[in-house]
Amino acid sequence: MGKAYTELVIAGPFALVKGFLMGFRYGSETEFGYFFHRKSGIRRDTLAELVKEALEMDNYVHLCLENDVLERFRKAVGKTRPAIGLEIKNERLIKEAHFDFSFDISNSEAAKNVKQILENLPPSLILEGYEPHEEIHPEEEKSKIGGYAPLHPYTFKGSGRISGDFGAVMELFLKAKRMPESGLVLLSEIALSFGE
């Protein structure tokens, strides 16, 4: 099991919350994981939250913070509230996370890289609904097919869902976003499930 995270909803402008978090991190000389929803591709719960945030000029920041530093961060926000106005409005323990993916790749080298990622998932992640389909069209078969669009000599298609430990899901999601083949793989936003 990976490190536990909690979602915090903090009242205050994004730049101020981010600056406060960076100051807290460097001031405490502690490395810890954190993810801002709007920067990391994490979905907000409801349309009402999105509308509320838009109307309030983005004065609510959703932050997923590693539990190891949660108590110290909570106290730091409380102590500085009179001076800078930040306030934690809500906290929810993250139980797990998931995202959906799909791809239609015509390049065998790119497909090989995507296959490698999906075949080497960490044990804390589950691959659901994944049934890939791979086709190789010989050259002589290609010449027989007419129509307006050429037939690719190779195709690799698939879709599915990755779910599990929040930290591992985030790591894989960001890895997929940064890989050279990222333009060939469609990723949904990350959805969170909450515990007690």
C-alpha positions in Angstrom: 0.0 0.0 0.0 1.3 3.4 -0.9 1.2 6.7 1.0 -2.2 8.0 2.1 -3.5 11.3 0.8 -6.2 13.6 1.8 -8.1 16.1 -0.4 -8.2 19.6 1.1 -10.5 22.4 -0.1 -8.8 25.7 0.8 -10.4 29.1 0.6 -8.0 31.5 -1.1 -6.6 32.3 -4.5 -4.5 29.6 -6.2 -1.3 31.7 -6.3 -1.5 32.3 -2.6 -2.2 28.7 -1.7 0.6 27.5 -3.9 3.0 30.0 -2.5 2.0 29.1 1.1 2.5 25.4 0.3 5.9 26.0 -1.2 7.0 28.0 1.8 5.7 25.3 4.1 7.6 22.6 2.2 10.9 24.4 2.0 10.6 25.9 5.5 9.9 22.5 7.1 12.7 20.9 5.0 10.4 17.9 4.3 9.7 16.3 1.0 6.1 15.2 0.6 3.7 14.6 -2.2 1.0 17.0 -3.3 -1.2 17.5 -6.3 -3.4 20.5 -7.3 -6.6 19.3 -9.0 -6.5 21.9 -11.8 -2.8 21.3 -12.6 -2.8 17.5 -12.3 -6.0 16.4 -14.2 -8.1 15.5 -11.2 -11.8 15.8 -11.7 -13.9 17.9 -9.4 -16.9 16.1 -7.9 -19.8 18.0 -9.2 -20.9 20.6 -11.7 -22.1 22.7 -8.7 -18.5 22.9 -7.4 -17.2 24.0 -10.8 -19.9 26.7 -11.1 -19.3 27.8 -7.5 -15.6 28.1 -8.1 -16.1 30.0 -11.4 -18.5 32.5 -9.8 -16.2 33.0 -6.8 -13.3 33.8 -9.1 -11.4 30.6 -8.3 -11.2 31.3 -4.6 -11.3 27.6 -3.7 -8.3 25.4 -4.3 -8.5 21.6 -4.3 -5.2 20.1 -3.1 -4.4 16.4 -2.5 -1.8 16.3 0.3 0.2 13.4 1.7 -1.1 12.5 5.2 2.4 12.5 6.7 2.4 16.3 6.8 -1.4 16.9 7.0 -1.5 17.8 10.7 1.5 20.2 10.5 0.1 21.8 7.4 -3.4 22.2 9.0 -1.8 23.9 12.0 0.3 26.2 9.8 -2.8 27.3 7.8 -4.6 27.9 11.1 -1.8 30.1 12.6 -1.5 32.3 9.5 -5.2 32.7 8.8 -5.5 36.1 10.5 -2.6 37.4 8.5 -3.2 36.0 5.0 -6.8 34.7 5.1 -6.3 31.1 3.9 -8.8 28.6 5.5 -9.3 24.8 5.0 -13.0 24.4 4.3 -13.2 20.7 3.8 -11.0 17.5 4.2 -11.7 14.0 2.8 -9.4 11.0 3.0 -8.7 9.6 -0.5 -9.5 5.9 -0.6 -8.4 5.3 -4.2 -8.5 6.8 -7.7 -9.0 5.8 -11.3 -8.8 7.0 -14.9 -9.9 5.7 -18.2 -7.8 5.4 -21.4 -8.1 4.5 -25.0 -5.8 4.4 -28.0 -5.7 3.6 -31.7 -2.0 3.4 -32.7 -0.6 2.8 -36.2 3.0 2.8 -35.3 4.4 -0.5 -34.0 7.3 1.2 -32.0 4.8 3.5 -30.3 2.5 0.5 -29.6 5.5 -1.4 -28.0 6.1 1.4 -25.5 2.4 1.6 -24.6 2.2 -2.2 -24.2 5.3 -2.1 -21.9 3.7 0.4 -19.6 0.4 -1.6 -19.4 2.2 -4.9 -18.8 4.4 -3.6 -16.0 1.9 -1.9 -13.6 2.8 -1.6 -9.9 1.0 -4.2 -7.7 -1.2 -1.5 -6.2 -2.9 -0.8 -9.5 -5.6 -2.8 -11.3 -6.2 -2.9 -15.0 -9.9 -3.2 -15.8 -11.8 -3.9 -19.0 -8.7 -4.0 -21.1 -9.0 -6.1 -24.3 -6.5 -4.9 -26.8 -6.8 -5.7 -30.5 -3.7 -5.8 -32.7 -3.8 -6.2 -36.5 -0.9 -6.7 -39.0 -1.7 -6.3 -42.7 0.7 -7.9 -45.1 1.9 -5.8 -48.1 0.0 -7.9 -50.7 -3.3 -7.5 -48.8 -2.8 -3.8 -48.6 -2.7 -3.4 -52.4 -6.1 -5.2 -52.8 -8.0 -2.8 -50.5 -9.5 0.2 -52.3 -11.2 3.3 -50.9 -10.3 6.7 -50.0 -8.2 6.1 -46.9 -5.1 4.0 -47.0 -5.0 0.9 -44.7 -2.2 1.1 -42.2 0.1 -1.9 -42.2 -0.3 -2.1 -38.4 -2.9 -1.1 -35.9 -3.1 -1.5 -32.1 -6.4 -0.5 -30.4 -7.5 -0.7 -26.8 -9.3 0.9 -23.9 -9.7 0.3 -20.2 -9.5 1.7 -16.7 -6.6 1.9 -14.3 -7.6 2.0 -10.6 -6.0 1.6 -7.2 -3.8 3.5 -4.8 -4.0 7.3 -5.3 -0.3 7.9 -5.4 0.4 5.1 -7.8 -2.5 6.2 -10.1 -1.2 9.7 -10.1 2.4 8.5 -10.9 1.2 6.4 -13.8 -1.2 9.1 -15.1 1.6 11.7 -15.2 4.0 9.2 -16.8 1.5 8.6 -19.5 1.0 12.3 -20.0 4.8 12.8 -20.4 5.7 9.9 -22.6 6.5 10.6 -26.3 3.4 8.7 -27.3 1.1 10.8 -25.2 -0.7 12.3 -28.2 -1.8 8.8 -29.2 -3.4 7.8 -25.9 -6.6 9.5 -24.7 -6.8 9.9 -20.9 -9.8 10.9 -18.9 -9.5 13.0 -15.8 -8.7 11.2 -12.6 -11.7 10.4 -10.4 -11.3 10.1 -6.7 -13.1 7.8 -4.2 -13.2 8.8 -0.6 -13.0 6.8 2.6 -13.8 7.5 6.3 
